[in-house]
Amino acid sequence: MQIIVECEKRPEGQKPKALRRNGKIPANLYGHEGTNSLSLAIDTKTVENLLRKASVNNTLIDLKVTDASWQGKTLLREVQAHPAKGTPYHLSFFAVAGHGDTTVEVPVKLIGEAVGVKLEGGMVDAVINELQVSCPPEKIPEAIEVDITNLKVGDSLHVHELVLPGGITVQNEAERVVVTILQPRMPGSSDTEESETGAGADSAAT
């Protein structure tokens, strides 16, 4: 999914409050020129549309600064929200070109229906919902797909067992469990245990 965002340089000396009153959100771009940063202004509606599609440290964004002759691929590093209203308040972008592999958080997407659920009545326990991966910016995946079709009750998939796209390395510990299939819950088991506990307590009291 390609996301293109157009913005402009923030007028020098203009305060953020005045910018917001004019329907724009202040932002900064880092990493495009050493340690220098570029102050930007983005239309509020553009920001709202962006945040419906993009995630912090996950989605590659083509950022175009219309009046600064700069365009490149960036990551959305930070979104500050208004403390009371919860609306976007300030954004930070990081230019990824020339910085080698980048580390991002990518959601885990379970695909298929596990044998242990379909035939044995077990339950899926998604232990990890996001993975930290390192890869070239142009290879950042929208999600890491994990096929659970062949998992039976009691089976687990670990980080080192995942099938990953080329050029992607997971930074999480290799032995961490990503997903497991739990035993089916026995109907009335908790009620039975409670009644037995209660009977034992009554006997002890007698």
N, C-alpha and C positions, 0 to 999 in steps of 0.2 A: 504494500500500500504506500503510494507516494503522497506526501503531504507538502504542499508548497505554501509558504507564508510570506507575504509582502509587508514590509514595514518601512519606516523612514528614520532618519537621524532625529534625535530629540533636539528641538531648538535650544541653543545654549542659553542658560540662565532661567529657562522655564521650569517652574516648580511642579512636582508631581501632582499636587492637588489641582492646579490649573489645567494640567494635561488631562486628568480624569474628567473634569467638568466639560471638556471639549470632546468627550467620547473616545479617549485613547488611554491605553495602559502603558506605563513606563516599563522598559526592559533593558537588559544589558547583554552584550555579546562578548564572550571571552575566548581566548585561544586562537583567534584569527591572526594576531600580530604580536607574538611574544607575550609579554605580560600586560600589554595594553588592553583596554576595554573600550567598547563603543556603546554610547548611550542611545537607546532607540525609543520609538513610539509606535505602538501597534493599535489599530482600530479595535475597539472593544468587541464588536461582533466577530472579528477575525479571531480574537483570543478565545471567545466562547466556542466557536467552531473547532478550533485547534484542540481545546481541552476535551472535547467529545471524542476525539480520535487518537490523541497522543497521550503517552504516559511519561512521567518523569524518569529519566535515565533508561528509557526503553525504546522510544520511537525516533527514527531518523527523520529529520525535518529539513527540507530545502528552504533555506532562509535567504530572501532577497532584500537587500537594503537599496531601495529605489534611487535615493539621492546620494549614495556613497560609492556607487559602482562596485559593490561587493555582493557576491552570491556564493553560497556554499552549503555543505551538509553540516547540520548541527544536531546536538542532543538538547532536549529541554532538561536543564539541570535542577531548576527550582521554580516552584510556583508559590508565591506568597498570597494569602487571602486576607480580606478585610476581617478583623477580629470579631466584629458583630454581624455583618451582613453575609460573610462567607464568600463574597464575590472576588474574582481575581484582582490582585492589587499591584503585583510586580512579577515579572518573569526574568529568568536568566537562561541564556543559551550558551552552548560551548561548541566552537567549531572543531570538527574532528579530523579534518584533512591534515595529513602530515604528522599525526601524533601516533601512528601505528595502531596496534590493537587497542580496543577500548573495553572496559568492563561495565556491564549493564545488568539490570535485574529483568529477567524474562519470565512471564507466567508459564506454568505447567498446564498443558491441556491433555486430559485423559481421553483416549479414544477407544471405541469398542466396548463390548459388554463382557465382563469377566465370566469364565466358566463357573467360577466359584459363586457367583451371584445368580447366574441364569439357571444352573442345574443343582446347586447345593444350598441355595438360600442365604449365602453369606452377604456381607456388607463391605462396600469399598471405603477404605480409610485413607484419604489423601493427606499424607503426613507433611509434604512440602508443596506449597502452592506456587512458589517462585524459586527460580534458580539463578545464581550469579554466574554469568558466562563472560568469557573473554573472546573477542573476535574482531576482524576488520569491520569498520563502521558500515560498509556496504553489505555486510553479511548478517547484520543484526536481525534475528528472526522475530516474528510477531509473538510466537509461542514455541515452547519445546513440546512436541507431541509425544505422548507416552502410550503405547498400545498395551492395554491390559487384558486383551481377549483371552489369552491362554492361562491367566492366573487362576489357580484353584484356592479353596479355603486354606488359609495358613501360609500362602505364598506371598512373597514381597519382591519388589523391584528396588535395587539400590542405585545410587548415582553412577557407579562404575559400569552398570549393566545397560545404561541408556544408549540408544542408537541416536547419534547426533549428526547434524549436517556437517559437511566438510568445513574445516577452518574454525570450528567452534570448540572451545574447551570450557568445561564446567569447573568453577572454582570451589564449589562445595566439597566437603569431605567425601571421598570415594565410597565409604561404607555407610553413609547415611541412607536411611530408608526413604524412598520417594512415595511409595504407595504400597498398601498391604490389603489383603482380603481377610476380614475378620470372620470368626465363627458366627453362624446364625444365632440370633438371640432366642433362647428357649422361652416359649410362652408360659407365663405364670411362675417363672423361676424365682423372681424377686419376691413375689407374694408368698411362695412356699418358704423361702429363707426367712422372711419376716415372721411368718406364723410359727416356724420352728424356734426362732429366737425368742418369741414371746412365750411359747410353751415352756421353754427351758427356764426362762426368768420366773414364770409362775411356779414351776416345780421347786426352784431354789427358794422362792419366798415361802412356800408351804413347809 
